């Protein structure tokens, strides 16, 4: 492979395209990325990379990771991603899939995406039952005690999961919330093996939920598809019976990303 870190390579990339290529690379990697990785992959000079990273950070498109050296998506880049996947024609197709799942199960169906501090509800179709749990679009919920959040944590590399656990106090939302790091690690390992996650009154008393991942073509989690219900109507065991339907819906949502 030719060495791309040359003046010739840099002059081939238009100035107004360089920052976009950096943002694309950060989004594509799916993990925080070091400047040296960008130099290797894009072939831009070290001073150019550092200058563009500083600009992107100052404008909120990128932000420093916990190690202080790597960069991940910032609030403006995450907002851009949300607005992109919320475009009208994509949302129409997405809601049709959610509606079918919600109608088949008879409970509220949600599509959530990971943000830096928790999972955000991107779309939902409400149950027709008058007794329902209100979690509006845009609501952010914690990672460690929700079905969607634990599903996301199960896809992290061990080092990133350990970083999350060491940097965050596991707040008890209910008597059932897991707040022990080792116990949560064990559950997350099981989730990774099973391919689905549950919430048995861990986030809200009287609420049960189940979630499956929505993957992109590279096999990375981009969202979660979940269903939640009052426990007096559906407990976790009851929701597990619809796992096949959720997985089918997840596959259909993944196909929209192609």
C-alpha distance (Angstrom), angle and dihedral (degrees) to the residues before:
residue distance angle dihedral
X1 . . .
X2 3.79 . .
X3 3.75 119.8 .
X4 3.78 105.0 -104.6
X5 3.81 95.8 -173.3
X6 3.79 94.2 94.9
X7 3.82 135.9 116.0
X8 3.83 88.3 -115.4
X9 3.79 91.4 57.5
X10 3.81 92.3 48.2
X11 3.79 93.6 51.2
X12 3.81 89.4 53.4
X13 3.82 91.5 63.7
X14 3.82 113.7 74.5
X15 3.79 112.8 -122.0
X16 3.80 93.9 -121.5
X17 3.83 90.5 53.3
X18 3.80 99.0 52.7
X19 3.80 98.4 79.5
X20 3.81 90.9 46.3
X21 3.81 90.0 53.5
X22 3.80 90.1 52.2
X23 3.81 92.0 50.6
X24 3.81 90.1 47.0
X25 3.80 91.4 51.3
X26 3.81 93.1 49.1
X27 3.82 91.2 49.3
X28 3.81 92.0 45.5
X29 3.80 95.1 51.0
X30 3.80 92.4 54.5
X31 3.83 91.0 -152.2
X32 3.79 134.2 75.0
X33 3.80 108.9 -77.3
X34 3.81 131.4 -150.0
X35 3.84 122.8 -132.0
X36 3.81 89.5 -116.7
X37 3.81 89.8 59.7
X38 3.80 90.3 54.0
X39 3.79 91.4 48.9
X40 3.81 89.9 53.8
X41 3.79 96.3 44.7
X42 3.81 100.7 39.5
X43 3.77 101.0 30.7
X44 3.79 94.2 -135.0
X45 3.78 120.8 144.3
X46 3.80 118.3 -94.6
X47 3.85 95.2 -114.4
X48 3.82 90.0 50.0
X49 3.82 92.6 50.9
X50 3.81 93.1 48.4
X51 3.81 92.9 46.7
X52 3.81 92.5 50.5
X53 3.80 92.6 45.5
X54 3.80 90.6 52.5
X55 3.81 90.4 50.1
X56 3.82 92.6 48.4
X57 3.80 90.8 48.0
X58 3.82 93.5 48.1
X59 3.81 90.7 50.9
X60 3.81 93.8 47.3
X61 3.81 98.5 -112.6
X62 3.82 92.2 113.4
X63 3.78 133.1 22.8
X64 3.79 135.4 -165.9
X65 3.77 118.1 -97.0
X66 3.81 123.9 -131.0
X67 3.82 92.2 -86.2
X68 3.81 90.8 60.8
X69 3.81 92.3 -130.3
X70 3.79 105.5 68.6
X71 3.79 127.6 70.9
X72 3.78 131.0 -140.5
X73 3.80 135.1 173.6
X74 3.80 114.3 -56.0
X75 3.82 126.6 -148.1
X76 3.82 94.9 -87.2
X77 3.81 93.1 50.3
X78 3.82 91.0 47.9
X79 3.81 90.0 48.6
X80 3.79 89.2 50.1
X81 3.80 89.8 52.7
X82 3.81 91.8 49.9
X83 3.80 92.2 48.8
X84 3.80 90.4 48.9
X85 3.80 95.7 52.7
X86 3.82 89.2 42.5
X87 3.80 93.4 60.4
X88 3.80 111.1 134.3
X89 3.80 100.9 -107.8
X90 3.80 93.3 46.5
X91 3.78 92.7 45.9
X92 3.82 92.5 51.2
X93 3.81 91.5 55.6
X94 3.80 92.0 41.9
X95 3.79 94.0 51.6
X96 3.81 90.6 50.2
X97 3.80 88.9 58.4
X98 3.81 93.0 45.8
X99 3.79 91.1 47.7
X100 3.79 92.5 53.4
X101 3.80 91.5 50.9
X102 3.81 92.5 45.6
X103 3.81 92.4 48.4
X104 3.81 93.2 48.3
X105 3.80 93.7 48.8
X106 3.80 96.8 33.7
X107 3.81 93.1 -135.8
X108 3.81 137.7 96.6
X109 3.80 114.1 -72.3
X110 3.82 121.7 -155.2
X111 3.79 138.9 -168.3
X112 3.81 112.7 -156.3
X113 3.79 133.5 -178.7
X114 3.81 128.7 -158.8
X115 3.78 119.1 -106.4
X116 3.79 127.0 179.5
X117 3.81 95.5 -91.0
X118 3.81 102.0 30.3
X119 3.79 146.4 -41.5
X120 3.81 119.0 -49.6
X121 3.80 123.4 -151.0
X122 3.79 105.6 -122.7
X123 3.81 98.8 174.1
X124 3.78 139.3 -3.9
X125 3.78 143.4 178.4
X126 3.79 114.1 -149.2
X127 3.77 126.6 -133.3
X128 3.79 116.5 -109.5
X129 3.81 90.9 -129.6
X130 3.84 113.6 107.7
X131 3.82 88.9 -135.6
X132 3.79 104.4 73.5
X133 3.80 141.3 142.8
X134 3.79 113.1 -114.6
X135 3.82 115.3 -138.0
X136 3.83 104.8 150.1
X137 3.80 126.7 -150.9
X138 3.80 108.3 -80.3
X139 3.80 94.1 33.7
X140 3.80 112.8 138.5
X141 3.81 117.5 -145.2
X142 3.82 129.4 -174.0
X143 3.79 124.1 -94.6
X144 3.79 101.0 -135.0
X145 3.80 102.1 56.4
X146 3.80 107.0 31.2
X147 3.79 128.6 81.3
X148 3.80 92.2 -124.6
X149 3.79 93.9 45.0
X150 3.80 95.0 49.3
X151 3.80 89.5 46.8
X152 3.79 88.5 56.5
X153 3.81 93.5 46.2
X154 3.81 89.4 53.0
X155 3.82 90.0 63.4
X156 3.81 95.3 54.2
X157 3.77 122.2 103.8
X158 3.79 113.2 -105.2
X159 3.81 92.7 -107.9
X160 3.82 92.2 51.7
X161 3.80 92.0 46.4
X162 3.80 90.7 50.4
X163 3.80 89.0 48.5
X164 3.79 90.8 52.7
X165 3.78 93.3 48.0
X166 3.80 93.9 47.0
X167 3.81 92.6 48.7
X168 3.79 98.3 45.7
X169 3.77 134.1 61.7
X170 3.80 108.9 -137.7
X171 3.79 100.8 -125.3
X172 3.82 115.6 -149.2
X173 3.81 108.1 -126.9
X174 3.80 94.4 172.9
X175 3.79 138.0 2.5
X176 3.82 87.7 -91.6
X177 3.82 97.4 53.9
X178 3.81 112.2 120.4
X179 3.81 107.8 -128.3
X180 3.81 99.6 163.8
X181 3.81 111.8 99.3
X182 3.81 95.8 -146.4
X183 3.78 92.8 48.0
X184 3.80 91.3 49.5
X185 3.82 91.0 48.0
X186 3.81 89.9 53.4
X187 3.80 91.7 49.7
X188 3.81 92.4 47.5
X189 3.81 90.4 51.2
X190 3.81 89.3 53.3
X191 3.82 90.7 48.1
X192 3.79 89.8 53.4
X193 3.79 90.1 52.9
X194 3.82 95.7 44.9
X195 3.80 98.7 41.9
X196 3.80 95.2 -133.6
X197 3.79 138.8 73.2
X198 3.80 135.5 -150.7
X199 3.79 139.0 -156.8
X200 3.80 113.6 -152.5
X201 3.82 101.8 -171.7
X202 3.82 89.5 -53.4
X203 3.81 96.7 128.2
X204 3.80 102.2 26.9
X205 3.82 129.0 14.6
X206 3.79 109.8 -111.9
X207 3.82 95.9 20.5
X208 3.79 128.9 109.9
X209 3.79 126.4 -176.2
X210 3.78 143.9 174.9
X211 3.82 127.9 -160.0
X212 3.80 138.7 -171.2
X213 3.82 128.5 -168.3
X214 3.80 125.8 -102.3
X215 3.81 106.2 -147.5
X216 3.79 132.4 -161.7
X217 3.81 124.5 -134.6
X218 3.82 89.7 -86.1
X219 3.79 91.9 57.3
X220 3.80 95.2 -107.2
X221 3.78 124.2 136.1
X222 3.80 111.0 -110.0
X223 3.81 98.3 164.8
X224 3.78 143.5 -11.2
X225 3.78 129.6 -120.2
X226 3.77 112.4 -147.3
X227 3.77 143.6 166.9
X228 3.78 125.1 -152.1
X229 3.79 132.0 -173.5
X230 3.80 142.8 169.3
X231 3.80 107.9 -86.6
X232 3.79 90.9 -128.1
X233 3.81 87.0 67.2
X234 3.83 102.9 30.3
X235 3.78 128.7 10.2
X236 3.81 123.6 -165.5
X237 3.81 91.3 -90.8
X238 3.80 90.3 54.9
X239 3.79 93.0 48.7
X240 3.81 91.8 50.8
X241 3.80 88.2 66.1
X242 3.82 87.4 70.1
X243 3.80 95.0 52.8
X244 3.81 93.0 109.9
X245 3.80 91.4 52.6
X246 3.80 91.3 49.5
X247 3.80 91.5 49.6
X248 3.79 90.5 50.7
X249 3.80 89.8 51.0
X250 3.79 90.2 48.0
X251 3.80 90.8 52.6
X252 3.81 91.0 50.5
X253 3.82 90.4 50.1
X254 3.81 90.6 50.1
X255 3.80 89.6 53.5
X256 3.81 89.3 59.5
X257 3.81 88.4 63.4
X258 3.83 94.5 60.2
